Amino acid sequence: GTQESQSVTSFQAQTSYDESRASQITLADQTATVTGQGASFSNQTVIITQAGTYVLTGSGKNLKLVVEAADTDQVHLVFQNLTLEGEGTLLQVNKAQEVVISLAEGSQNALTESQASDDEEVEATIHSQVPLTLNGTGNLTLTALTKNALEVEDDLKVLGGAYTVKAANHGFKAEGALDIEAVTLTIEAGKDGLHAEHDEMIERANISLNPTQLSIAATEDGVDAGNELTIKGGTLTIDAEGDGIDSNGTVTISGGSLVVNGSVQGGNGPLDAAGDITITGGTVWALGTSDMLQGFAQGSTQASITANIAGTAGQTLIILDANGKEVARQTASKDFQAVIMSSADLVDGQTYTIQVEETTQTATATLVTPVTGGFHP
């Protein structure tokens, strides 16, 4: 299967480094000082041209960071209280075998596009042409006023750290696989929160999610996978005006907690896939409009219930079993007309009552949800 290809190499997992051999890049307003090999500063640009570890620190304005190494070079960047603001792309990776960015322990880092650019070539605040991995335990705030916060023209792995992302377009975009593990990530996006696509090899555009905590507010789709979307664990909260989660292939949920407050306009669903959506574990609350409701398909081993029951933002949905005992509850952050819910506490074939304020409706738990929303790419 495709998931095995997401294994992490020792370089991608690397957070520590030999301080005596690392180069230091210190930003100070509109200038930068380089100590050590492999990097230089001129014309308000720091250029890294060799393999190695580079520790970036300090606060810069209107500077650019560029990686232009050999295509056999592994470049390790350590963000250690690095703040940089300017217009357009602030970190551009043109050439290397691959790049790892480690957020140093206890560090607060920020790359902020403080002014939108009218340069049509600007793709993202951090833009990489080669595989990129983010790891470590520090914090990174990314702001994009022009386009995407982070775009990788290859595979993107986010394996550690805490992120606060604001983007005019997509939060994180990969032209390949997008893998998120053990991170805390908050995204506010003018388009999609997480987006994976690939022009030639669509089977590469898989998204795998196992975060500690993921919170997305998106004007379009919360998560948009070109091929497969896999949710393995973590606490995921999605508020989307497009589809909550959208896959041009299948969606597989095996763990975690997913809450989707979907579009209040018709034409978009909280869960949306061209292929099947299957659940074998975890908890899902999918709230949205009734016209595009897509539920769980054959192959699911965990029961779900669905109901066309309406409510407004701030109201709580309560699920009761046949004895009137509460099974689960969820407060909606937006108005809704319908709900799909699945958890390990639901028993296939049992009848449940769904309650919103004074309104109640009964539903029978089934392994295959009896709704067929229309798929729309």
N, C-alpha and C positions, 0 to 999 in steps of 0.2 A: 504493500500500500504506500500511499504518499507520505504518511506520517513519519515513517522511518527516516526519510530524507532530511527531516528536521533535526537530526542529532547535532549536538553541539561539540565543536572541536575544542582542544585545550587552549588554543589561541583565543577563540571566542569567549571562553570562560575566564580568561586571564584578567585579574584585577591588580595583582601585585606586580612590582617591577624593581629592578636594581637601581636605587637612587644614584649610585656613583656613575652609572652608565647612561642614565636618562638625560635628555636635553631639556633645558628649562626655557619656556617662552613666557615672558612677563609683559602684559599689556599695561600701559599707563596713558590714559587719554588717547591722543592720536599717534602714539608711537609704541614700539615694541622692542624689547631687548631679548636677544637669543644667547643662551649660554650652552655650549656644547655643539655637537655635530649635526648635520643633516637639515638645518633650517636656516633661513635668512630673512631679513626684513628690508624692504624698500618699496617706495611708492604706496605707502599705507597698506602694504600686503605682506603677510607672513607666508612664505612658501616652504613647505616641507617636501624634500626631494629624496629622502632615503628611508629605508626600513629602520625601525627602532621605536623607542618610547619617548614621548614628548609630553612634558607636564606643563599645562597651560593655566596661568593664574593672572590675577589683576583685572583691571577694568578699562576697557577700550571703547573708543567712539569712532565710527566711520572707518574702521579697519576691516580688512577681509582676511580670512584664513583659507589657504589653498593647499591641497595635497596633490603633488605632481611627482610621484615616485615611479620606479620601474614597475612593470606589471607582474614582477615576481616578489615585490616588497610587501611585507606585512607591517602596517603602521598602527601603533598603539598610542592613542591620545588619552591623556588623563586630565579631566577637568577638575581643577582644585580651586574652587572659588573664582571661577571665570565669569566675567560679565562683559558682554559685547553688544553694542547697539549701533544701528546704521540702517541703510536702505538696501533693499534687495537681498541677494544671497550673502550670508555672513560666513558660512563654512561651505566651501566647494571642494569636493573630492573628484578630481579628474582622472587620476591614474594611480593604481596600486593593485596588489593582488586582492587585498581586502583590508578594511579598517575596523578597529575596535575603539570605541569611546568608553572609557571607564569614568564613572562619577565617583570621585574620591569620598571616602567615609566622612560624613558630617559636612560635606561641602554644599554650598548653595551656588548654583550656576544659572546663568540666564543669557540666552541669545534672543535679542529683541529687535524685530524690525520696527523701528520707531517712526519710519516714514515709508509710505507705499511707493513703489517704483513704477514708472511707466515703460520700463524696459521689458519688452515682450519675451525676452529670453529668460527672465527670472522665473524659476520653477518652485523654489522653496527656500526657507531660511537656512536649513541644512539640506544640501543637495549632493548626492553621491552617485557616481557612475559605476561603482563597484560594490560588492557585498559589504554591508555595514551591520555591526553588532553594537548594541548599547548594553553596558552592564554596570556593576558597582552598587553602592548603597546611598549615594548622595542624591541631591535634588537637581532637576533641570526644568527651567521654565522656558518655553519656546513660544514666540509670538510672530505670526506672519500676517502682514497687512496686504501683501500683494497676492499671494497664492497659497501654496501648501506649507505647513510648518516643517515637515520632514519628508523628503522624497528620495527613494533609492531606486535606481534603474536596474535593480537586481534583487537579491533576497535581503530582507531586513529581519534581524532578530533583536528583541528587546528582553533582556534576561535579568535585569535588576535595576533598582533605582526608583525614584518617585518623580513623576512628570506632571507638569501643568502646561497644557497646550491650548493656544488660541490661534485659529487659522481662518483666513478669508475663504479658502477653499477646503481641501481635505486636511485632516489632522496629520495622520501618517499614511503615506502612499508608497506601495512597493510595486515595481514591475517584475514581479516574481512572487516568492512566498513571503508571508508576513507571520512571524511567530512571536507570541507574547507570553512570557512566563514570569511569575513571581515578582510582578511590578505593581506599583500603585500609579494609576494613570487617569488623569482627568482631561477630557477633550471638549472644547467648544468649537464647532466647525460650521463654516458657511456652506459647505457641501457635505461630504461624508466624514464620519469620525475616523474609521479605518477603511482603507481601500486597497485592494490588490487586483492587478490586471496584468495581462501579457499579450502582446499583439500576435506573436508567432506561436508560442507554446502555451495555450490556455491552461493546460494541465499543471503548469507551474504556479498558477495564481491561487494558491491555497492559503487560507488564514487559519491559524491554530491559536486558540485562546486558553490560557491557564494562568490568569493574572491573580495577584492577591486581591486587588480591587480595581475595577475599570468603570469609569463613569463617563458617559458620552451624551452631549446635547448637540444634535445635528439638524441643520436646516433641510438636508436631504436624507440619505440613509445613515443609520448608526454604524453598521458594519456592512461592507459590500465586497464580497469575494467573487473573483472571476471564475473560480472553479469550485473547490470544496471549502466548507466552513466547519471547523471542529471546535466544540467548546468542551473542555475537559474539567474545568474547575474554576474556583474563584467567585467573587461577588461582582456581578455585572449589572449595571443600571444604565438603561438606554432610553433617551427621550428623543424621538425622531419625528420630523415632519414628513419625511419620505418613508421608506420601509425601515422597520426596526433593525432586523437583520435580513440581508438580501444575498442570496447565492445563485450564481448562474449554473451551479451544479447541485450538490446535496448539502444538507446540514445534519451534523451528527452531534448530539448532546449527551455526554456521559457523566457529567458531574457539575458541581457548582450551583450558583443561584443566579438566575437570569430574570430581571424584571424589565419589560418593555412597555413604556407608555408611548403608543404609536400615534400616527397622524390622526388629527381630528377631522381632516378633509378626507373625502372618499378617494379611492384609487390607489391607496397604499395600505400595506398590511403590516402588522407587528412582526410576523414571521413570514418570509417569502423566499421560495426556492423554485428553480426550474425542475429540479429533481425532488427526491423524497426528503422529508424532515423526519429524523428518527431520534427517539430518546430512550436511553437505557439507564439513566441516573440523573440526579440533580433535581432542582426545583425550577419551574418556569411559570411566570405570570406574564401573559401576553394580552395587553389591552389595546383596543383600537376600534375602527369602524367595522360594521358587520359585512360590508360588501366584498372585502378582499381577505377574508379570514382563511388562512391555510393552517391546517393542524398536523398532527403526527401520523406518519404512514406505517405501513406494514414493515415489520422488522423492529418496531418499538417494543420494549419489554416492560415498560413502565406505563401505568394507566394515566389517562388525562380526562378532563371534563371540559365542556364548552357550553356557553349560553349566550344568547342575545339578550343581555341585560345592560341597561344604560345607567350612567351616573355622571357626576361632575367632579372636577378637580377637588381634591381634599376629602372626598367620600371614601369609605372603607368597604372593601368587599370581604365578606366572611363566608367561609365554606364550612357547612355543618354535615355530620354524618347522619344516618337514619335515626340515631338515638338523640340527635340534637346536640351532640358534642362537637366543639369547634375543632376543625382539622387544620385550618390555615386562615390567615388574614393578610390583606395588602391594601395600603392606602394609595389611591390613584393620584398622580401629579397633574393629570389632564382629564378633560372630558372623554368619555368612552361610550360605545354602544354594544360592545361584545367583549367576551373574555375567553381565553383558553388557559387552563391551569393544569400542570402536571407535577406530582411529587411522589416520593416513595410511600407516603401515607395514604394515597388513594388506592383502593382495591378494585381491580377489574370486575365489572358486573354489579357493583354496589351503587345505590342511589344516594345522591348528595343534594343538599339545598344550598344555593348561592344566594346570598343576601346583600343588598345594597340599601341602606337606610330601611324604608318600609317595604321595599320591593323584594320579592323572593321568586326563585325559579328552581325547579328540580332538574337534575341532569344525571345520567348514568355514566359511570366511569368505564372507558373502553381503551383498548390498546391502540386502536386506530381511531383518530378523532373524526367524527362524522361531518366534516366540513370540507368544502373544496373551493378555496379562494382561487381566483384567476392569477396565474403568474404573469408578471409584467417586468421586463428587464429594467 
